[in-house]
Amino acid sequence: MRKILLSGALASLLLVLGIGCLKDDDFEDQQYGLQVPNLAGVSFPQKLQSPVTIGIIAQAASQEVTGPLLSLDGSTPPSSPVTVTLELDDALATAEGLELMPAGSFSVNSLTVTIPAGAIKSDAVKIIVPNALILDPTKKYGVGFKINSVDQGYTVAKNLSTMVIAFAIKNKYEGSYHATGFLYHPSAARDIDEDKEVLTVNETTSQVFLGDLGGAGYIAWFNVDPATNAITITPAPGAAGGSYTMFTSGLPTSNPGYTAQWPGSATCDNTYDPATKTFRVRYGYLGGTGWRVTEEHITLK
């Protein structure tokens, strides 16, 4: 009987020791975040989504975007201002496979953030990009941030102490659009009514699916002349259909000839309308049995 009691005591002791190790190794080391009740800490609340991607416009004018958010965790908001110091960490960005921002291509308004009394979050960190035209739109850039210290008795949540902001370069045309129109085809003519993504190639050129054939590899580049808003259309590198032909003045009259099949046909003059943010296009390619031509109004949603 005594042996059994000793074994039970030993098991209880081992259980206590095990809990103590868990507390030391996990909670005090904060491998699971700020989970100790009433422990006041500071963290990057977006860490689980890091890197967070922000689109910046390919333009020479300076633009400012919000950097990483800061959050105070605890039972009550602070009664006095809390000061958090940050630092930039290039290794965090490269670890995510991102390009480092070139020297002089960005600045941060401050790496010392004061969270006011009574507040629990701050979006005070701003990233300033003076001239995005020096950035390569085919690359994705990143800036890494790390929490260094915090005052007022707060602690730093170790597993939520780093954050990466990624930059995707976009021109002013990039966005989600809706296309309406008509695809003229010798044997499979049809209406067009679908959503499209317009993607950045460079400051004036965007990538767009041809009609409803994007899934088959028919992809166009629209280059907008900033002075006239006239669009020059070419196939994207490797796109299906060979060369693309613009029919700016009207539908082809042979091989085979087509007549307008929808109300917007007359305004498909291969121009961009900045007032309505609409691409009005008419273009196509020559297939084995004749022209395939798309007429579309592609309007920002």
Secondary structure as UniProt FT lines:
FT   HELIX           2..22
FT   HELIX           23..27
FT   TURN            28..32
FT   TURN            37..38
FT   STRAND          41..43
FT   TURN            45..46
FT   HELIX           47..49
FT   STRAND          52..57
FT   STRAND          63..66
FT   STRAND          70..73
FT   STRAND          82..88
FT   HELIX           90..95
FT   TURN            96..97
FT   STRAND          99..100
FT   TURN            103..104
FT   STRAND          107..108
FT   STRAND          112..115
FT   TURN            117..118
FT   STRAND          121..122
FT   STRAND          126..129
FT   HELIX           132..134
FT   TURN            137..138
FT   STRAND          140..150
FT   TURN            152..153
FT   STRAND          155..156
FT   HELIX           158..160
FT   STRAND          162..170
FT   TURN            172..173
FT   STRAND          175..184
FT   STRAND          190..200
FT   STRAND          205..209
FT   TURN            211..212
FT   HELIX           214..216
FT   STRAND          219..224
FT   TURN            226..228
FT   STRAND          230..235
FT   TURN            237..238
FT   TURN            240..241
FT   STRAND          245..246
FT   TURN            263..264
FT   HELIX           265..267
FT   STRAND          271..273
FT   TURN            274..277
FT   STRAND          278..287
FT   TURN            288..289
FT   STRAND          290..300
//
